[in-house]
């Protein structure tokens, strides 16, 4: 892995997490921390899951949870995070790592990714702070399109220190685009010296 210095996305990313309203409020208020998920449908292995810049997908998940999970009051939690050292499955080097492990431990996507983390730990290589993947999902948009209705970028944050903060997503406000009025500086009143 020497020379593998481009494994981090420069800058911050916005992600959204679908969950129960009480969970969202507890995390926003600081009463609770986000928990690592390790459900059977977590394709990127263990982590705190977000849809990259996709509020609607997070809301859809909260309204239609998988695996018999029940969410009484669907909500969406926003987060700002960096990826750190990322196992980025849109990047050739990361794909090669996963493919090499799959050739040895043929298993599900999640199991292979967990094995990557285990091998990196055992061989004292720099751990991955996050995993990101483009996941094609749903029916094709139209015949031969190559795009699917629910394709999304999913991120599993493994290192909680990558999360810089949480927020409640807000609605767009109406903005006309008109220039804001310029503030004219107030003239100082000068009192004559006596």
Beta strands, then each sheet from edge to edge (+ up, - down):
strand 1: 13-20
strand 2: 48-52
strand 3: 74-81
strand 4: 86-88
strand 5: 130-135
strand 6: 152-157
strand 7: 163-168
sheet 1: 4+ 5+ 6- 2+ 1- 3+ 7-
end
